[in-house]
Amino acid sequence: MSKQQVAYKTYLSENEIPKAWYNIRADMKTDHCPILHPGTLKPVTVEDLAPVFCDELVKQELNDKDRFIEIPEPIRDFYKMYRPSPLVRAYCLEEALQTPAKIYYKYEGGNTSGSHKLNSAIAQAYYAKEQGLTGVTTETGAGQWGTAMAMACGYFGLDLKVFMVKISAMQKPYRKTVMETFGASVTPSPSDTTNIGRKLLENDPESGGSLGCAISEAVEAAVTTEGYKYVLGSVLNQVLLHQSIIGQEAKAAFEKLGEYPDIVIGCAGGGSNLGGLMSPFMADKLAGKKAPYFIAVEPASCPSMTRGKFAYDFCDTGMVTPLAKMYTLGATYIPSSNHAGGLRYHGMAPILSQLYHDGYINEARAIMQSDVFEAATTFARHEGNLPAPESAHAIRVAIDEALKCKETGEEKTILFGLSGTGYFDLGAYMLYNEGKMTDHIPTDEELQRGFDAIPKVAV
């Protein structure tokens, strides 16, 4: 019997969906530095965040004591539409690479939104509905988060205003259509609908935008619209908390197989996918137990971990949000418009930044997008699944690690996160297939302009 004939998906039962999210902050040896109020530069309080975020989400954001936080039953009921997601053994890819390594991926693209983002979107929409809000505002890069939030708000009957990074809105118009199908309004960012957007356009009328820009506009829209709050799809503690369901399921599936990964790989933009996949395995490392080798993979055009500064910085380009201690390229940094994926945020989640700074995340790698799409194409041809460009960053490194095993003869077990599908990214695939895709690696001078805008905070 060939490997292709062997069942290769490991499913948990519906009853095995986790009943609680895992809060890694409670186990961290060095908890990340507190988020600071932009005016006073003092640690934010519940009262500081309440005007922007839903009340329950504020509590989750600041919770560093409870290891597990119960998932409300309505959220678990919604999860049952598409969870548990499968842990897949990539036998065909292994054979193509002729590697002794075992390659697994946790597949999060099997829902209408097409990505892992729905895990947090439905939670945030639920808490907004419970608070009696009319609607929420948010930003989105490649559109996965906006699509997920539109689906979640449609489910709970909430209005949604989405500010989508302008270059992504141009490259991925069908994601905008999906969001609008679920009832959301979508505005390319920077826009002339907010004060911050108008200021950004005045400085650069041709700006392709960034997540930092879109965040600024979404926050402004939320605080100036009665009955609305702001929701965010990555970076925040609450988001990594919700996404821990990915890693918990993956770990449980490995236990069914009697296996454990030697290497865990995740793409890293703001950090939600990597943090969600990694955190339950990281709990073992924090407890001094056997643990995987953790690799974060980011785009060479937006290299916050590999070339950024570990410093307090604004979370948005308009510099109106609180400051977080994170690896950052500076809030004013805007990636090249030729970058096809959604990993366009100038910083990295504070939790992941601290874990990387302390050496718990073993390595960060920055990959050029032509190499990313080469890996995506290889994966698609052998595994029959077209990956999102974001996920393909992790695929690139998973392939590289498997080829290392081929050279050394080591039989390592590799796990990576396939965070979403690539069916709305066909424009980028077309450029790659036609040989028109280009790479942009920012110069030290380009990065320095972003670093110059990082505030000097003595904490």
C-alpha positions as CSV (number, residue, x, y, z in Angstrom):
1,M,0.0,0.0,0.0
2,S,1.4,3.4,-1.0
3,K,1.5,6.3,1.3
4,Q,-1.2,8.0,-0.8
5,Q,-3.6,5.3,0.0
6,V,-3.3,5.7,3.7
7,A,-5.8,7.8,5.6
8,Y,-4.0,11.0,6.4
9,K,-6.4,13.2,8.2
10,T,-6.8,13.1,12.0
11,Y,-10.0,14.4,13.3
12,L,-11.2,15.0,16.8
13,S,-14.8,14.5,17.6
14,E,-17.2,17.4,18.1
15,N,-17.2,16.6,21.8
16,E,-13.4,17.2,21.9
17,I,-13.6,20.9,21.0
18,P,-11.8,22.6,23.8
19,K,-14.1,24.0,26.5
20,A,-11.7,26.8,27.4
21,W,-9.1,29.0,25.8
22,Y,-5.5,28.8,27.0
23,N,-4.0,32.0,28.4
24,I,-0.3,31.7,27.9
25,R,0.4,34.9,29.9
26,A,-0.4,33.0,33.1
27,D,2.6,30.7,32.4
28,M,5.1,33.1,31.0
29,K,8.3,33.6,33.0
30,T,8.6,37.2,31.9
31,D,5.2,38.5,31.1
32,H,5.3,41.1,28.4
33,C,5.5,44.7,29.4
34,P,2.2,46.5,30.1
35,I,0.4,48.4,27.4
36,L,0.8,52.1,28.0
37,H,-1.7,54.9,27.7
38,P,-0.6,57.2,24.8
39,G,-1.2,60.3,26.9
40,T,0.1,59.4,30.4
41,L,2.5,56.6,29.4
42,K,1.2,54.7,32.4
43,P,-0.1,51.1,32.2
44,V,-3.6,51.1,30.7
45,T,-6.6,50.2,32.9
46,V,-10.0,48.8,32.2
47,E,-11.4,52.3,32.2
48,D,-8.8,53.4,29.6
49,L,-9.7,50.6,27.2
50,A,-13.5,50.6,27.8
51,P,-14.3,53.4,25.3
52,V,-12.7,51.4,22.5
53,F,-13.2,47.7,23.2
54,C,-16.1,45.6,24.5
55,D,-16.1,45.2,28.3
56,E,-15.5,41.4,28.4
57,L,-12.7,41.7,25.8
58,V,-11.0,44.3,27.9
59,K,-11.0,41.9,30.8
60,Q,-9.4,39.2,28.7
61,E,-6.9,41.6,27.3
62,L,-5.6,42.5,30.8
63,N,-5.9,39.0,32.3
64,D,-2.5,37.5,33.2
65,K,-3.6,35.2,36.0
66,D,-6.1,32.7,34.7
67,R,-4.5,29.8,32.7
68,F,-7.9,28.9,31.1
69,I,-10.9,31.0,30.3
70,E,-14.2,29.3,29.6
71,I,-15.6,29.4,26.1
72,P,-19.2,30.5,26.2
73,E,-21.6,27.8,24.9
74,P,-23.0,29.9,22.0
75,I,-19.4,30.3,20.7
76,R,-18.7,26.6,21.1
77,D,-22.0,25.9,19.2
78,F,-20.8,28.1,16.4
79,Y,-17.4,26.4,16.4
80,K,-19.2,23.1,15.7
81,M,-19.9,24.4,12.2
82,Y,-16.3,23.9,11.2
83,R,-14.4,22.6,14.2
84,P,-12.5,20.6,15.1
85,S,-10.3,21.3,12.1
86,P,-8.2,18.4,10.7
87,L,-4.5,17.7,11.4
88,V,-3.3,16.5,8.0
89,R,-0.2,14.3,7.3
90,A,1.3,15.6,4.0
91,Y,2.3,12.2,2.7
92,C,2.4,13.3,-1.0
93,L,4.6,16.3,-0.2
94,E,6.9,14.0,1.8
95,E,7.3,11.7,-1.1
96,A,7.9,14.5,-3.6
97,L,10.7,15.8,-1.3
98,Q,12.0,12.3,-0.7
99,T,12.4,13.3,3.0
100,P,12.4,11.0,6.0
101,A,10.6,13.8,7.9
102,K,7.0,13.6,8.8
103,I,5.1,16.8,7.7
104,Y,1.8,17.7,9.3
105,Y,-0.3,20.8,9.0
106,K,-3.2,22.0,10.9
107,Y,-5.8,23.2,8.3
108,E,-7.8,26.2,9.2
109,G,-9.3,27.1,5.8
110,G,-12.4,24.9,6.0
111,N,-14.9,27.5,6.7
112,T,-16.7,30.2,4.6
113,S,-14.3,32.9,5.7
114,G,-11.4,30.8,4.5
115,S,-9.1,31.2,7.5
116,H,-8.3,30.8,11.2
117,K,-9.6,34.3,11.8
118,L,-13.1,33.2,12.4
119,N,-12.0,31.6,15.7
120,S,-11.6,35.1,17.3
121,A,-14.2,36.9,15.1
122,I,-17.1,34.9,16.4
123,A,-15.9,35.4,20.0
124,Q,-15.6,39.2,19.6
125,A,-19.0,39.5,17.8
126,Y,-20.6,37.4,20.6
127,Y,-19.3,39.8,23.3
128,A,-20.4,42.8,21.3
129,K,-23.9,41.4,21.0
130,E,-24.0,40.5,24.7
131,Q,-23.1,44.1,25.5
132,G,-26.0,45.4,23.4
133,L,-23.9,47.2,20.8
134,T,-25.3,48.2,17.4
135,G,-22.1,47.4,15.5
136,V,-18.3,47.3,15.4
137,T,-15.5,48.7,13.3
138,T,-12.3,46.9,12.2
139,E,-9.4,46.9,9.8
140,T,-8.3,44.1,7.4
141,G,-5.2,43.5,5.3
142,A,-5.6,40.7,2.8
143,G,-9.2,40.5,3.8
144,Q,-9.3,37.3,5.8
145,W,-10.1,39.0,9.1
146,G,-12.6,41.3,7.5
147,T,-14.3,38.3,5.9
148,A,-14.4,36.4,9.2
149,M,-15.7,39.4,11.1
150,A,-18.4,40.0,8.4
151,M,-19.5,36.4,8.8
152,A,-19.6,36.6,12.6
153,C,-21.5,39.9,12.6
154,G,-24.0,38.6,10.1
155,Y,-24.6,35.6,12.4
156,F,-25.3,37.8,15.4
157,G,-27.1,40.6,13.5
158,L,-24.4,43.4,14.1
159,D,-23.4,46.1,11.7
160,L,-19.8,46.1,10.6
161,K,-17.6,48.8,9.1
162,V,-14.4,47.5,7.6
163,F,-11.3,49.6,6.6
164,M,-9.4,47.5,4.2
165,V,-5.7,48.2,3.3
166,K,-6.1,49.9,-0.1
167,I,-3.5,47.9,-2.1
168,S,-5.1,44.7,-0.8
169,A,-8.6,45.9,-1.8
170,M,-7.2,46.5,-5.3
171,Q,-5.5,43.1,-5.4
172,K,-8.3,41.1,-3.8
173,P,-11.7,42.6,-4.9
174,Y,-13.6,39.4,-4.3
175,R,-12.9,39.4,-0.6
176,K,-14.6,42.8,-0.5
177,T,-17.5,41.2,-2.3
178,V,-17.8,38.4,0.3
179,M,-17.7,40.9,3.2
180,E,-20.5,42.9,1.5
181,T,-22.5,39.7,1.0
182,F,-22.5,39.2,4.7
183,G,-23.7,42.8,5.2
184,A,-20.5,44.7,6.0
185,S,-19.5,48.0,4.5
186,V,-15.9,48.1,3.2
187,T,-13.8,51.2,2.8
188,P,-10.3,51.1,1.2
189,S,-7.7,52.7,3.6
190,P,-6.4,55.3,3.8
191,S,-9.7,57.0,3.0
192,D,-11.2,60.5,3.1
193,T,-13.9,59.4,5.5
194,T,-11.8,60.0,8.7
195,N,-9.6,62.8,9.9
196,I,-6.6,60.4,10.1
197,G,-7.3,59.1,6.7
198,R,-7.4,62.5,5.2
199,K,-4.2,63.5,6.9
200,L,-2.4,60.3,5.6
201,L,-3.7,61.0,2.0
202,E,-2.5,64.6,2.3
203,N,1.0,63.4,3.0
204,D,0.9,60.6,0.3
205,P,-2.0,60.7,-2.1
206,E,-0.9,57.5,-3.7
207,S,-0.4,55.5,-0.5
208,G,-1.3,51.8,-0.8
209,G,-2.0,51.8,2.9
210,S,-1.0,49.5,5.8
211,L,-2.7,47.7,8.6
212,G,-1.5,50.5,10.9
213,C,-3.3,53.1,8.7
214,A,-6.5,51.0,8.6
215,I,-6.4,50.5,12.4
216,S,-6.2,54.3,12.9
217,E,-9.3,54.8,10.8
218,A,-11.2,52.0,12.4
219,V,-10.5,53.2,15.9
220,E,-11.6,56.8,15.0
221,A,-14.8,55.5,13.4
222,A,-15.6,53.4,16.5
223,V,-15.1,56.2,19.1
224,T,-17.0,58.7,17.0
225,T,-20.0,56.4,16.3
226,E,-22.5,55.8,19.1
227,G,-23.2,52.2,19.9
228,Y,-20.0,51.0,18.2
229,K,-16.8,49.5,19.5
230,Y,-13.6,48.5,17.8
231,V,-12.4,44.9,17.2
232,L,-9.0,43.7,16.0
233,G,-8.0,40.4,14.3
234,S,-4.4,40.0,15.5
235,V,-1.7,41.3,17.9
236,L,-3.8,41.7,21.0
237,N,-3.7,39.3,23.9
238,Q,-7.4,38.5,23.6
239,V,-6.9,37.4,20.0
240,L,-4.0,35.0,20.8
241,L,-6.2,33.7,23.6
242,H,-9.1,32.8,21.2
243,Q,-6.7,31.3,18.7
244,S,-5.3,28.9,21.2
245,I,-8.0,26.6,20.2
246,I,-5.9,25.8,17.1
247,G,-2.9,24.5,19.1
248,Q,-5.1,22.8,21.7
249,E,-6.7,20.7,19.0
250,A,-3.4,20.0,17.2
251,K,-1.9,18.8,20.5
252,A,-4.8,16.6,21.2
253,A,-4.7,15.1,17.7
254,F,-1.0,14.3,18.1
255,E,-1.8,12.6,21.4
256,K,-4.2,10.4,19.5
257,L,-1.4,9.5,17.1
258,G,1.1,8.9,19.9
259,E,3.3,11.6,18.4
260,Y,4.7,15.0,19.2
261,P,6.2,17.6,16.9
262,D,10.0,18.3,16.9
263,I,9.4,21.6,15.0
264,V,6.5,24.0,15.0
265,I,6.3,26.6,12.2
266,G,3.9,29.5,11.8
267,C,3.6,32.5,9.5
268,A,3.9,35.7,11.5
269,G,2.3,39.0,10.6
270,G,0.6,40.4,13.7
271,G,0.9,36.9,15.4
272,S,-2.5,35.4,15.7
273,N,-1.9,32.3,13.7
274,L,1.6,31.6,15.1
275,G,0.5,32.3,18.6
276,G,-2.6,30.2,18.4
277,L,-0.8,27.2,17.0
278,M,2.2,27.5,19.2
279,S,0.9,28.4,22.6
280,P,-0.2,25.0,24.0
281,F,3.1,23.5,22.9
282,M,5.0,26.5,24.3
283,A,3.3,25.7,27.7
284,D,5.5,22.6,27.7
285,K,8.6,24.6,27.2
286,L,7.7,27.1,29.9
287,A,7.1,24.2,32.3
288,G,10.6,22.8,31.5
289,K,9.3,19.8,29.6
290,K,10.2,18.4,26.2
291,A,9.1,21.0,23.6
292,P,9.4,21.7,19.9
293,Y,11.8,24.0,18.1
294,F,9.7,27.1,17.3
295,I,10.1,29.1,14.0
296,A,8.3,32.3,13.2
297,V,8.2,33.1,9.4
298,E,7.6,36.6,8.1
299,P,7.9,38.4,4.8
300,A,11.2,40.0,3.8
301,S,9.3,43.1,2.8
302,C,7.9,43.6,6.4
303,P,10.6,42.0,8.7
304,S,9.5,43.2,12.1
305,M,11.1,40.3,14.1
306,T,14.2,39.8,12.0
307,R,15.1,43.4,11.5
308,G,12.9,45.4,13.8
309,K,13.5,47.0,17.2
310,F,12.2,45.6,20.5
311,A,10.7,48.8,21.8
312,Y,7.5,50.6,22.9
313,D,5.6,51.8,19.8
314,F,2.1,52.8,18.7
315,C,0.0,50.0,17.3
316,D,-1.4,52.3,14.5
317,T,0.0,54.7,12.0
318,G,-2.1,57.6,13.3
319,M,-0.5,57.2,16.7
320,V,-3.8,57.3,18.7
321,T,-3.8,53.8,20.1
322,P,-1.9,52.6,23.3
323,L,1.8,51.8,23.0
324,A,2.9,48.2,23.2
325,K,6.4,46.7,23.8
326,M,7.0,44.7,20.7
327,Y,9.3,44.1,17.8
328,T,8.5,46.9,15.4
329,L,9.5,48.7,12.2
330,G,7.9,51.9,13.4
331,A,4.3,52.8,13.2
332,T,4.9,54.9,10.1
333,Y,6.4,52.0,8.1
334,I,4.4,51.0,5.1
335,P,5.4,47.8,3.2
336,S,6.0,47.9,-0.5
337,S,2.8,47.8,-2.5
338,N,4.2,44.8,-4.5
339,H,3.8,42.6,-1.4
340,A,1.0,40.1,-2.2
341,G,0.3,38.6,1.2
342,G,-1.6,40.0,4.2
343,L,1.4,40.0,6.6
344,R,1.7,43.8,6.4
345,Y,1.7,44.9,10.1
346,H,4.6,47.0,11.3
347,G,4.8,45.2,14.7
348,M,4.5,41.8,16.3
349,A,2.2,40.7,19.1
350,P,3.6,41.7,22.5
351,I,3.2,38.1,23.8
352,L,5.2,36.7,20.9
353,S,7.7,39.5,21.0
354,Q,8.5,38.8,24.6
355,L,8.8,35.1,24.0
356,Y,11.1,35.7,21.1
357,H,13.2,38.3,23.0
358,D,13.6,35.7,25.9
359,G,14.6,32.9,23.5
360,Y,11.5,30.7,23.9
361,I,10.7,31.2,20.2
362,N,13.9,29.8,18.8
363,E,14.1,31.5,15.5
364,A,12.5,34.0,13.1
365,R,13.1,33.9,9.4
366,A,12.2,36.5,6.7
367,I,11.3,35.0,3.3
368,M,11.1,36.7,-0.1
369,Q,7.7,36.4,-1.8
370,S,9.0,34.6,-4.9
371,D,10.3,31.9,-2.7
372,V,7.0,31.8,-0.8
373,F,5.0,31.3,-4.0
374,E,7.4,28.6,-5.2
375,A,6.7,26.7,-2.0
376,A,2.9,27.4,-2.4
377,T,2.9,26.0,-5.9
378,T,4.9,22.9,-4.9
379,F,2.4,22.3,-2.0
380,A,-0.7,22.8,-4.2
381,R,0.6,20.4,-6.9
382,H,1.3,17.6,-4.4
383,E,-1.3,18.1,-1.7
384,G,-4.2,19.4,-3.8
385,N,-4.8,22.5,-1.6
386,L,-4.2,26.0,-2.8
387,P,-2.7,27.8,0.2
388,A,-3.0,31.5,1.2
389,P,0.2,33.5,0.6
390,E,0.4,34.1,4.3
391,S,0.3,30.3,5.1
392,A,2.8,29.7,2.3
393,H,5.5,31.5,4.3
394,A,5.3,28.6,6.8
395,I,5.2,26.1,4.0
396,R,8.4,27.5,2.6
397,V,10.2,26.9,5.9
398,A,8.5,23.5,6.4
399,I,9.9,22.4,3.1
400,D,13.3,23.8,3.9
401,E,13.4,21.9,7.2
402,A,12.2,18.7,5.5
403,L,15.0,19.0,3.0
404,K,17.5,19.4,5.8
405,C,16.2,16.1,7.2
406,K,16.8,14.6,3.8
407,E,20.5,15.7,4.0
408,T,21.0,14.5,7.5
409,G,18.8,11.4,7.6
410,E,16.9,12.7,10.7
411,E,13.3,11.6,11.0
412,K,11.9,14.8,12.5
413,T,8.2,15.5,12.9
414,I,7.3,18.9,11.5
415,L,4.0,20.8,12.2
416,F,3.0,24.0,10.4
417,G,-0.1,26.1,10.3
418,L,-2.1,26.2,7.1
419,S,-4.1,29.2,8.2
420,G,-6.2,29.8,5.1
421,T,-7.0,29.2,1.5
422,G,-5.6,31.0,-1.5
423,Y,-8.6,31.2,-3.7
424,F,-8.9,34.9,-3.4
425,D,-5.2,35.4,-4.1
426,L,-5.3,34.3,-7.7
427,G,-4.0,37.6,-8.9
428,A,-0.8,37.0,-7.0
429,Y,-0.6,33.5,-8.3
430,M,-1.1,34.8,-11.8
431,L,1.9,37.2,-11.4
432,Y,4.0,34.3,-10.2
433,N,3.0,31.9,-12.9
434,E,3.7,34.6,-15.6
435,G,7.1,35.4,-14.1
436,K,6.1,38.9,-13.2
437,M,6.4,38.7,-9.4
438,T,9.1,40.8,-7.9
439,D,10.7,40.9,-4.5
440,H,11.3,44.0,-2.4
441,I,13.7,43.9,0.5
442,P,13.7,47.2,2.3
443,T,17.0,49.0,2.6
444,D,18.5,50.0,6.0
445,E,17.7,53.6,5.0
446,E,14.0,52.7,4.4
447,L,13.8,50.9,7.8
448,Q,15.5,53.8,9.6
449,R,12.8,56.2,8.6
450,G,10.3,54.0,10.4
451,F,12.7,53.6,13.4
452,D,13.0,57.4,13.6
453,A,9.3,57.6,14.4
454,I,9.4,55.1,17.3
455,P,8.7,57.2,20.5
456,K,11.4,57.4,23.1
457,V,9.8,55.7,26.1
458,A,11.9,55.2,29.3
459,V,10.1,52.3,31.0
